[in-house]
Amino acid sequence: MARIAFDLDGVIADVDIFQLRLADFEERPKIKKELNKYYYSTRKVQLRPILLKHEDDEIYIITSRYNDLEEITRKWLKSNNIYYDKLIFVHHKPEATIDLEDWYKMQAKKKADVLKENKIDVYFEDTPSTVKYLRQFCPNIKILQWGDRIV
């Protein structure tokens, strides 16, 4: 048995960084909620994890989405027939003053803790900086870059 984990946005679902960050930095709660609802409900499937599953393998989805997006995330996964055994949220809210590379490093540390805790064997990630840090934090886990993202 293998435990195979996937990032959600940019691996399983397509991503539009501009729209995503627009919602991240919106301060008005009502508008933020509507932006997120629209954004996360209109994503297209890029990868079906079930295609990489063998018999008793386990599929994990590890996402940096906010916890309050759990309902819309589960609905999207269900409506798009995305199979998984466990869904884990590890969001760390970016602050306007934090350097983007530092944010990637903090996110990678949180994901690394989850990967180790769940004894993940292989993890698919789309963000090059996150891949770099995860490989440092998790030398015994296969961290694979997925997609065509260069930043």
Protein Blocks (a to p, Z undefined) as FASTA:
>chain_A
ZZddddfehplpccdfklmmmmmmpmblklmmmmmmmmmmmcccfbdfklmpghjaccdd
ddfbdfklmmmmmmmmmmnopacfbdcdfbdcddfkbcfklmmmmmmmmmmmmmmmnopa
bdcdfblklmmmmmmmmmmbccddedjbfZZ
